[in-house]
């Protein structure tokens, strides 16, 4: 999936869970979900479940542990979409 389109979709997914509005406004592939957006671990699970629903993919536990930044999420989503 094209990079900007993927970032836009991820931004929509994480928006309900963010705690730092300024970091959200400047969200990029370098944004960390926990450190920058202040998403707590329980909400991070919700983000992952939402990503699965939106992209119609299955994210394994091993991938979930890595999915802490926008870049990692993009890599995992692209990998899962390519494997479909």
For each residue, the residues with C-beta under 8 A, 3 or more apart:
1: 5 6 77 78 81
2: 5 6
3: 6 7 29 74
4: 7 8
5: 1 2 8 9
6: 1 2 3 9 10 74 77 78
7: 3 4 10 11 27 28 29 70 74
8: 4 5 11 12
9: 5 6 12 13 54 55
10: 6 7 13 14 27 51 70 73 74 77
11: 7 8 14 15 24 27
12: 8 9 15
13: 9 10 47 50 51 54
14: 10 11 17 18 24 27 33 37 39 47
15: 11 12 18 24
16:
17: 14 37 39 43 44 46 47
18: 14 15 21 23 24 37 38 39
19: 37 38 39 40
20: 23 24 36 37 38
21: 18 24 25
22: 25 26
23: 18 20 26 27 31 36 37 38
24: 11 14 15 18 20 21 27 37
25: 21 22
26: 22 23 31
27: 7 10 11 14 23 24 31 37 70
28: 7 31 70
29: 3 7 69 70 71 74
30: 69 70 71
31: 23 26 27 28 36 37 69 70
32: 35 36 37 68 69 70
33: 14 36 37 39 44 47 67 68 69 70 73
34: 37 38 39 40 41 44 68
35: 32 38
36: 20 23 31 32 33
37: 14 17 18 19 20 23 24 27 31 32 33 34
38: 18 19 20 23 34 35
39: 14 17 18 19 33 34 43 44 47
40: 19 34 43 44
41: 34 44 45
42: 45 46
43: 17 39 40 46 47
44: 17 33 34 39 40 41 47 48 67 68
45: 41 42 48 49 64
46: 17 42 43 49 50
47: 13 14 17 33 39 43 44 50 51
48: 44 45 51 52 59 64 67
49: 45 46 52 53
50: 13 46 47 53 54
51: 10 13 47 48 54 55 57 59 67 73 77
52: 48 49 55 56 57 58 59
53: 49 50 56
54: 9 13 50 51
55: 9 51 52 77 80 81
56: 52 53
57: 51 52 77 80 81 84
58: 52 80
59: 48 51 52 63 64 67 76 80
60: 63 64
61: 64 65
62: 65 66
63: 59 60 66 67 76 80
64: 45 48 59 60 61 67
65: 61 62
66: 62 63 72 76
67: 33 44 48 51 59 63 64 72 73 76
68: 32 33 34 44 72
69: 29 30 31 32 33 72 73
70: 7 10 27 28 29 30 31 32 33 73 74
71: 29 30 74 75
72: 66 67 68 69 75 76
73: 10 33 51 67 69 70 76 77
74: 3 6 7 10 29 70 71 77 78
75: 71 72 78 79
76: 59 63 66 67 72 73 79 80
77: 1 6 10 51 55 57 73 74 80 81
78: 1 6 74 75 81 82
79: 75 76 82 83
80: 55 57 58 59 63 76 77 83 84
81: 1 55 57 77 78 84
82: 78 79
83: 79 80
84: 57 80 81
